Amino acid sequence: MNSDPPPKSNNPQKSGQPTSLRLELQNTTLAPIPSLKELQTLTAFAYLCLLGGTNQPQDVDLAIDLFQKCADKEFGPAYLALSRIYVYQKDYYSNLMHLISMKKAADLGMAEAQFNYGLANYLGRDGLDINKAFGLEFLEKAVANGWLEAYVKLGFIYLNGDGTPKRDVDRGLKLVREGLAMDIDVELFDFQGLLDHDVVFQINLSEVLNNVRDQRITVIKGATFLLAKYLCEKNAPGDREEAVDLIINCVELYNDYSMIRDFNNLIKLFNLKI
């Protein structure tokens, strides 16, 4: 799941007189075998440069340098950050770096990267050939690591039997239901382990987090619609009642009764009593 693209790397700070903080960050070196705290601290400062904060203007080039230092030490969150940055650059080199960073982050256990890399292989995105079996392996890993979008996507894949060894309705329904029941803020941003560092609180994360959260709500709303439609078409005992509950829960959870309009065609088509 990607947030809004970071600013392009044309920071005037790069060519002007560096601040003492920038010089200090530029000259940072990690120990040959750095501690987790060292990696977390430098990653936090990299986000400070990427997003801008009270003591540091936005500086994408410096952020990439810092993330790369941590990535060179096999730190998964740094590879994940690099994959997010490179995805918005459309040249061949950036796309290659995006794929390399995403694969490394996925191999290092980052659930978001596992989902994105799995989906890229499953659908043939980002210049990759379609390889549904390989994509499913990474989607399963993302589910095992609790990534909400992976539950929803993999659930519908099993419901449709598209690329799976066999169609598995029971597993598909279970995955989608579990995904829709998850806390929307679970692993919303990869600052686990970084929050002990004061630097994080100098970053204005609200806009980034709100953008990511809005994207996740869109995923949940779409999944709610598709699951409710599937249940109404199947029409086994209790299915229509569950469809109604799904719609009401989605509307009430986000306290947005305008969502009813988005479900209106479904409600009319199946004469649901909301």
N, C-alpha and C positions, 0 to 999 in steps of 0.2 A: 504494500500500500504506500503510495507516494503522496507526500505533501506538496504544496505549491513549489515550483522550481526556485532554487536559490538565485540571487542576483548574479548577473554575468560577471566574469572576472576582469573588471576594468577599474578596480578600486584606485582612486587617486592616492590613497595612503601608500600604495606600492611604490610610487615614484617620488613621493614627498619625503620629508624628514621623518624617519620612523620614530614612534614613541618608545619610551623605555620598556613598556610592556611588550611591544612588538619585537624589539631587539632581544628581549629576554626569551620570548617564545621562539624566535628564529634560531637562537643559539642553543635551544634545549636539546640535550642528548639523553637517551635512555641507557640504562645499564645493559650489559650483554644479556642478562636474564632479568628483566625488570619485574618488580612486584605488581600484583594486580592493582594496588593503590596508585602506583606510578602511571600505569596505563589508563586507569579511570580518570586521573587528574588531567593528563594531557588531552584525553578525548573530550573532557569537559571544556577545556580551554579551546579546543578546535571548534566545538559547537559555538562557543562565545564568539570566535572569529567569523564563523559562517553566518550566524544570525545577528550579530551585533549586540552590544550591551552597554552598560553604564560606563565601563572603563576601556572599551575597545570598539572602534567602528567596524563595520562589516569588511572583511578581507578574505575573499574566497580562496585566493591563491595560498595564503598562509594557512587557512583551514585545511586545504588539501594536503599541504606539506606535513602538517601535524597529524592528520588522520593517517597519512602514508607511513609516518614513523611508527605509529602504533600498529598499523596493519603489518608492517615488516616483522613485528614481534608476534604475529599470528593472533591478533586481538580481534575477535569477531565483530564487536560493535563498530570498530573503525572501518572494516571492510564493508559493513552494511551502509555506513555513512557515505563512503566513496561511491558505492553503487547508486545511491540516491542522487548524488551530485551529477555523476556522469550520464545518467539516463536522460537528462534534459538537453545534452549537447548532441547534435545530430550528425557530427562527422564520424568517419570510420574509426578513428583512434578512440574517441570517447565511447562509442558503442562497444568496442572491444574491451576497454577498461571497465565499462559497466558490467559486461558479462563475466569477466574475470573476477571482479570484486564481489558480484552477487554469488557466483559459484563458491568462492572462498568463504564468504559469510555463511552460506548454506552448509558447507562442509564443517564449519566451526560451530554449528548448532543454532544459528540465528533463525528463529521461526519465520519472521517476515521474509527473509531472503529465501528460505526453503519454499515458501508459498510462491513468491515471485518467480523463482527459477523453475519450480515445477510447472507453473502455469505457462511460462515461456516455452518450455519443451512440449507441453501437452497441446498448445495451440499453434506452435511454430512462430512465436514472436521474437522480436529483437534480432532478426537475422538467423535464428535457429531453425533447423528442419523440424517438422512435426515428429515427435517421438513420444507417443502417449504413454507407453509402458514406463519409460524413464521419468516422464513428468509425474506420473502417479506415485512413483517411489518418493519423490520429494514432497508431494502434497500429503502423503501419509506421514512423513516426518514432521511436517508443519502441524498436522493434527496432533501428533504425539506431543508436540511442544506447546499445544494450547492456542494456536493462532485461529481466531474466530473465523476469518474469511475462508480458511482452509476447510473448516467443518462444513460450511455452507456449500462451497464449490464442489468438494469431493462428495458430499451427500447427494447433490443433484446429478453428478456423474454416475454414481451407483444407481440412482433411481432410473436414469435413462439407459444405463448399460453401455455407455459410449466410451470405448477404449478399455473397459474392464474385462477380465476373463469371463465374467458372467454378470448378468443384471442381478443386483441384490437390493430389492426394495426395502427389506427390513433394516439393513445397515444404512441405506441412504436416508430413510426417514429418521433413524436414530441420530445420525450425524447432523442433519439439518435442524432437528429439534434441539439438540444440545447446543449448536451454534447460536440459535436464536435466544436461548436461555442464558447465554454467557453475559457477563458484565461487559458493557461496551467499552469501558476504559481499561480492560485488561491488556497489558503490554501495548498501550496506545503509542508509546514512544520509548526508545531504548535508553532510558536514563536509570534503569535498575543499577544500583551500585555507584551511581554518580552523585546521588543526592546528598551524600555526606560532605560534598565539596562546596564551599561557599560560592565558587565561581558560577555554579549552575543558577543560583538565585540572582545573578547579575544579568541573565539572559531573559529577553522578553519572549517567552514560549507561548503565550496565550494565543496569538494569531496562528502559529504553526499547529498547535494542538487542536484548535477549533476547526481548522481546515481538514485535518486528518479525521477528526471526530465526525464532521459532516459527511465525509466520504464513507465512513463506516456505517452511518445511519442510512445512507442511500443503499448500501449493500443489504442491510437488514430489511429495509422496506421492500426491496425487490425480492428478497428471499421469502418474506412473509407472503407477498402476493402470489408467487409461484407455488409455494407449499399449500396455501389456501385453495388455489385453483386446482391443484393436483388432488387434494382431499375431496373437493366438491365433485370432481369428475369421477373419482373412484367410488364415492358415495356409499361406503360401507357404514354399518351402524356406528354412530358417534362422529363420523368424519365431518359432517357439516357443522356440528356443534364445535368441534375443534377449530375449524376454519374461522368461525365467528370469534372464538376466543383469541385466536392468533391476531386477528385484525384489531380487536379491542385492546389487547395487551400492547400492541405496537403503538397505537395512538396514545394510550394513557402513559406508556413508559416515557415517551418523549414530550408529553404534555402538548401535543400539536394536533388539535382536532381538525385542522385543515387537511390532514392526511386522509380523512374519510373520503374526500373528493378523489384522491388517487386510487382508492379501492372501489369507487362508485360503480364502474362497469362490471366488476366482479360481483358486487352485491346485487346489482340488478339482474345480471345474467342467471344467477343461481337463486334469486329471490331470498337472499339471506336476511334474517331478522337481526338487525344491529340495534 
